[in-house]
Amino acid sequence: TRVLWWDERWIYAEQRFTRNDEVVAIVISKGGLLMGAKLLPTLEWVPGLPAIVDRPEQPESVSSLQQLEKALRW
């Protein structure tokens, strides 16, 4: 698992699953943390994130995931 990118509300991560050194699945996920009904700002629940991982430019995989999510909304 590795952090791909984050914004004020979400962390996007990639998980790779391997078997015998071959990648058999790749998952890109979007996660946040709720406190009650409120979505906490990312740096409030992971305050040291910028010190752990440099925030890169937004990768195309995250942009594509955001576009897909937007398209799936009713």
Short mmCIF file of the C-alpha atoms (twelve columns), coordinates in Angstrom:
data_MODEL
# 
_entry.id   MODEL 
# 
loop_
_atom_site.group_PDB 
_atom_site.id 
_atom_site.type_symbol 
_atom_site.label_atom_id 
_atom_site.label_alt_id 
_atom_site.label_comp_id 
_atom_site.label_asym_id 
_atom_site.label_seq_id 
_atom_site.Cartn_x 
_atom_site.Cartn_y 
_atom_site.Cartn_z 
_atom_site.pdbx_PDB_model_num 
ATOM 1  C CA . THR A 1  0.000   0.000   0.000   1 
ATOM 2  C CA . ARG A 2  1.232   3.484   -0.821  1 
ATOM 3  C CA . VAL A 3  -0.261  6.945   -0.582  1 
ATOM 4  C CA . LEU A 4  -0.706  8.407   -4.057  1 
ATOM 5  C CA . TRP A 5  -2.061  11.859  -3.241  1 
ATOM 6  C CA . TRP A 6  -4.278  13.728  -0.824  1 
ATOM 7  C CA . ASP A 7  -6.359  16.848  -0.670  1 
ATOM 8  C CA . GLU A 8  -8.178  18.666  2.122   1 
ATOM 9  C CA . ARG A 9  -10.778 15.900  2.518   1 
ATOM 10 C CA . TRP A 10 -9.465  12.621  1.095   1 
ATOM 11 C CA . ILE A 11 -6.443  10.359  0.923   1 
ATOM 12 C CA . TYR A 12 -5.979  8.298   -2.240  1 
ATOM 13 C CA . ALA A 13 -3.971  5.099   -1.916  1 
ATOM 14 C CA . GLU A 14 -2.842  2.301   -4.197  1 
ATOM 15 C CA . GLN A 15 -2.719  -1.307  -3.076  1 
ATOM 16 C CA . ARG A 16 -0.989  -3.960  -5.157  1 
ATOM 17 C CA . PHE A 17 -1.631  -7.636  -4.602  1 
ATOM 18 C CA . THR A 18 0.952   -10.106 -5.812  1 
ATOM 19 C CA . ARG A 19 1.339   -13.849 -6.058  1 
ATOM 20 C CA . ASN A 20 4.679   -15.401 -6.964  1 
ATOM 21 C CA . ASP A 21 6.059   -11.910 -7.698  1 
ATOM 22 C CA . GLU A 22 3.292   -11.243 -10.242 1 
ATOM 23 C CA . VAL A 23 0.776   -8.432  -9.740  1 
ATOM 24 C CA . VAL A 24 -2.690  -10.005 -9.710  1 
ATOM 25 C CA . ALA A 25 -4.743  -6.966  -8.650  1 
ATOM 26 C CA . ILE A 26 -4.369  -3.217  -8.220  1 
ATOM 27 C CA . VAL A 27 -6.796  -1.190  -6.129  1 
ATOM 28 C CA . ILE A 28 -6.938  2.583   -5.943  1 
ATOM 29 C CA . SER A 29 -9.018  3.745   -3.016  1 
ATOM 30 C CA . LYS A 30 -10.291 7.019   -1.619  1 
ATOM 31 C CA . GLY A 31 -10.640 7.299   2.128   1 
ATOM 32 C CA . GLY A 32 -11.562 9.814   4.752   1 
ATOM 33 C CA . LEU A 33 -12.519 9.821   8.413   1 
ATOM 34 C CA . LEU A 34 -15.944 10.670  9.778   1 
ATOM 35 C CA . MET A 35 -16.520 12.015  13.255  1 
ATOM 36 C CA . GLY A 36 -20.250 11.719  13.721  1 
ATOM 37 C CA . ALA A 37 -21.679 13.115  10.494  1 
ATOM 38 C CA . LYS A 38 -18.684 15.370  9.814   1 
ATOM 39 C CA . LEU A 39 -15.874 14.486  7.423   1 
ATOM 40 C CA . LEU A 40 -12.664 15.576  9.126   1 
ATOM 41 C CA . PRO A 41 -10.044 17.506  7.163   1 
ATOM 42 C CA . THR A 42 -7.245  15.156  6.116   1 
ATOM 43 C CA . LEU A 43 -4.499  16.899  8.074   1 
ATOM 44 C CA . GLU A 44 -6.648  16.862  11.215  1 
ATOM 45 C CA . TRP A 45 -6.705  13.056  11.358  1 
ATOM 46 C CA . VAL A 46 -3.275  12.526  9.780   1 
ATOM 47 C CA . PRO A 47 -1.450  15.654  10.978  1 
ATOM 48 C CA . GLY A 48 2.040   14.389  10.135  1 
ATOM 49 C CA . LEU A 49 1.194   13.299  6.586   1 
ATOM 50 C CA . PRO A 50 3.247   15.992  4.812   1 
ATOM 51 C CA . ALA A 51 6.266   15.009  6.920   1 
ATOM 52 C CA . ILE A 52 5.848   11.315  6.053   1 
ATOM 53 C CA . VAL A 53 5.087   11.600  2.317   1 
ATOM 54 C CA . ASP A 54 5.814   14.497  -0.013  1 
ATOM 55 C CA . ARG A 55 2.604   15.458  -1.768  1 
ATOM 56 C CA . PRO A 56 3.268   14.898  -5.468  1 
ATOM 57 C CA . GLU A 57 1.373   16.352  -8.391  1 
ATOM 58 C CA . GLN A 58 -2.020  14.714  -8.677  1 
ATOM 59 C CA . PRO A 59 -1.492  11.470  -10.621 1 
ATOM 60 C CA . GLU A 60 -3.605  10.655  -13.649 1 
ATOM 61 C CA . SER A 61 -5.017  7.615   -11.827 1 
ATOM 62 C CA . VAL A 62 -6.525  9.886   -9.145  1 
ATOM 63 C CA . SER A 63 -7.880  12.308  -11.763 1 
ATOM 64 C CA . SER A 64 -9.472  9.376   -13.597 1 
ATOM 65 C CA . LEU A 65 -10.994 8.045   -10.376 1 
ATOM 66 C CA . GLN A 66 -12.481 11.486  -9.631  1 
ATOM 67 C CA . GLN A 67 -13.939 11.697  -13.156 1 
ATOM 68 C CA . LEU A 68 -15.431 8.217   -12.831 1 
ATOM 69 C CA . GLU A 69 -16.930 9.071   -9.444  1 
ATOM 70 C CA . LYS A 70 -18.464 12.239  -10.896 1 
ATOM 71 C CA . ALA A 71 -19.916 10.276  -13.832 1 
ATOM 72 C CA . LEU A 72 -21.460 7.691   -11.495 1 
ATOM 73 C CA . ARG A 73 -23.334 10.251  -9.380  1 
ATOM 74 C CA . TRP A 74 -27.030 10.369  -10.145 1 
# 
